Amino acid sequence: MTEGTMPFFLLGWYPDYLDPDNYTWSWGHTDASDDMGIFYSNPEMDELLEKGQVTTPLRGDERKTIYEDSQKLWARES
């Protein structure tokens, strides 16, 4: 940081579809984040994102809570 540079990068990524999973899995799950050059790994985040994938949109409030919890976890770790 003292050199005026930030230790991260982002190259031309755009979500394929408008769903929280499309945004969070790629950046937050252990199995996917390496592909994006993130190298983030947290078993608690993995569990939330896996649960979010299998919770149907028809269970909207439950699914919303899962992704809200994932955002809170990211914020705590920032």
Beta strands, then each sheet from edge to edge (+ up, - down):
end
